Amino acid sequence: MSAPDRVSARIESVTPLGAGVREIRLRAEGPASFLPGHYLQILHPDGAAIPFSIASAPQELPAITLHYLAQPDSEDATRVESLLATAERMDLLLPCGDCGFTAPLARPLLALAGGSGIAQIRSLLHSMLPAPVPLRLYWGAARADDLYLASELDALATRHDGFTWIPVAEAASSDPRVRKGRIGDAVAADVTAGELDLSSWEVLIAGGPPMVWGTVAALRHCGLSQTRTRSDVFDYAPRDDLWA
């Protein structure tokens, strides 16, 4: 991948999506490019670089969409809030990461997303569908109500036969579709039941370090392959014992 570019972007809107997540709509004011699955960094005037998954597809440029969930006691959240409250523009660095995908997909893709990590997968879905190979998503959150893109994902699954998604929540839900537990548990259960063979899939895990580490730990003995599994966490928060 070529070196990322610094791009100025105008803040067009900030809209609640649900579950505390806000959609930030930007418009790049210079040449910009990325692949679905890449992330960008917001460059704060104090020198901090704040990573964000890109939720929009490359074909939507110069429009760029981010999903923002403020974390309590986070210095980065304080920085982002100050920009959203006072700035008309922000500087970006993109594309970043090693999880960019090019169409068409060569292998079936299994996407595992936790919380607002769905932003990274959303860019892929809007870029890759319809795909010549199956694309399957497990999306997990603390509660079923936190799955704020459920209606959009249902619409995509209805429109594209090759795409399926499985909602997962740690808390019990009255919705019979929602699996109780964590993503790794849901996937492991499907492997055990013979409904999923991980050796047939390329895997992308999208979420924070604890979610990614926990998912790998739950699945590495179910056939999860290090060589066919990607996550940005492997680069910015690596662990030597993760695949041991």
N, C-alpha and C positions, 0 to 999 in steps of 0.2 A: 504494500500500500504506500502511496506517495505521502509526503509530509503533509500534515493538516494545514489548512489555511485559516488566517484570521479574517473574520467577516463581521461587519457591523449589521445589526438587525433591529428593526423597529418593533416595539411592543404594540401589537394591535389589540389584544383583548386578553382578559383573564376571567375564566368562567368555571364555576363549580361543576364537577362531574358526579359527585357523590362520594361517600366514604372518606370525606376530608380531602379528596384529590381535586386539584384545580387544573384546568387546561390552559396552558399559556400558548397563545398564537403569536408567532413572530413572522416578520417578512424580511428576508435577507436583502441587503442593499448593495451587494456585490456578488460576483460569481461564487457559487457554492455547489458542492456535490457530496454525495455519500451513497453508500449501499444500504439496503434494508438490513437492520441488525447493528449498524454502527451507532455510536453515541457521539455527543458533542460536549464541550466544556464551556460554561459561562465564565468569562474572564472578568472578575470583579476588580474595581479600581484599586483595591488594597493589595492586589497581586495574587489573590486566591483563584484557583481554577476549580469550578464546581461541575462535576460530571452529571449529565442528564441523558437518558435514553431518548432517542428520537422516535416519536409516536406516529409521525406522518411518513408517507411514501416519498421516494425521491422524485417521482413525477409531479408531485405537488409543489416543488420548488418554483418560485422563491419563498412560498409559504412553508413554515416549519412549525410543527406542533410538538409541545412537550407536556408531560403529565407530572404534576408537582404535588408531593405529599410532604408537608413540613414535619420534620422530626423534632420532638421536644428537646430543648437544651442543645440544639445544633448551631454551631457558629455559621455553617453554610446556610442554614435556613434563615438566620438573621440577615445574612448578606442578601439572599434572594428577596426576602421581604422588603428590604430597603430599596432594592432596585425596582421592584414592582410598584412601590409606593411613590417613588420620586423621579425615576428615569423614564425617558421616552424611548431610549435605545439601549442595547447592550452589545458587548463584543463577544463573539463566539469563536471557538476553535473547533474545526471539523474538516474531515471525518476522523474519528478516533476509534480505536479498538481493532480486534482481529476477528470479529464475529459478523462481518459483512457477507451477504449471500448474493450471488448472481443468478438470474433466471435463465433458463428453467432449472429447477431443482433436479439434481442428478440422482439423489437417493430420497426415499421417504424421510420426512422430517418430523421428529417428536419434539415438541416445544413444551417446556415445563416452566411455568411462570408463577412467581409469588407476589401478591399485592400489586403495587404499581409497576412491578417488573413487566406487566402485560404491555406496557408502552412499546418495548423493544419488539415484542411479538406482533403487535398491531401493525407496525411498519412492514413486517414481513408478510402478513396476511394481505394487506392492501396492495402489496407489490407483486406477490407470487400467485395469487389465485386468479383464475383457475390454474392448477398445477398438474403436470403429467404424472405425478406420483402422490401418494397419500400424504396429508399433513394433519397431524393429530396434536391437540393441545390439552394439557391439564393445567387449570388455573386455580390456585388456592389462595385463601384469605382466612382471617380469623373467624368471620361470620359470612353467611351467604349474602347478606345485605351489602357486604363490602365488595362484591363482584360487580363493579359499577359499569362494566361494558357488556353485561350478560345479553341484553337485547340486541346489541350490535353483533355479537358473536353468533347468536341464534340466527340472525338474518343471513350472515355469511354461510353458516352451515346449511341453511335451506337453499341458498343460491348455488352452492358448490358441493357436488356429491363427494368429492375427495377430501373434504375438510370436516373433521369432527372435533368436538371439545367436551371436556368433562369438568364440571365444577366441583371443587373440593373446599370444605370449610372445617375448621377445627371444632367449632361449636355445632351442636345438632341443629338440623334444619327441618322444617315441615315439608320442604320440596323434596320429593323422592329422587330427583335427579342428582342431588348434591351428595357427594360422598363425604362421610365424616372422617376427619383425621388430617394428615398432612399429605402433600403431593407424593413424597417418596413412598408412603404407605399405600396410597391408591394405586400407584404404578406397580409396586411390588405385588399387590394383591392380584392385579390383572396378569402379571407374569406367572404367578403361581397357578392361576386358574387356566392358563394356556391361551389367554385371549391376546397376549402381547409377547413378542419375541424381540428383545432389545437389540439382538445382533442384526436385525433387518433395518435398523433405523439410524440416521444421524440424529444427534441429540443436541439441543440448545437449552441451557438452563439460565433463566433470567430472573434475577432477584438480588437481594443483599447477601453478603458473605455467610451469615448463619443459615439462611435458606439454602444456598448453593451447597455449602459443606454438608448440611444435614441430608440433602437429597442424594448427593453422591454416596454418603455413608450408607443410606438405606438401599441403594441400588447397585453398588459395585459388585455385590455377590449375586445379583440377578442377571448378570450379563452386560452391565454397563461398561462400555469400552472407553478407556482414556483417549485413544486415538480418534474416536468418532464423537467425542463429547466436547462442546464448546461452551465457554462462559467468560464474560469479561472479568469475573471475580478471579479466575485462574491467573490473570495478569496483574491486577492491582492488589489482590490479597491472597497470594499463593500460600499453600501449606505443603510442606515436604511429605507429611504423613497422609495426605488426602487419599491417595490411591494404594496405600500399603495394605 
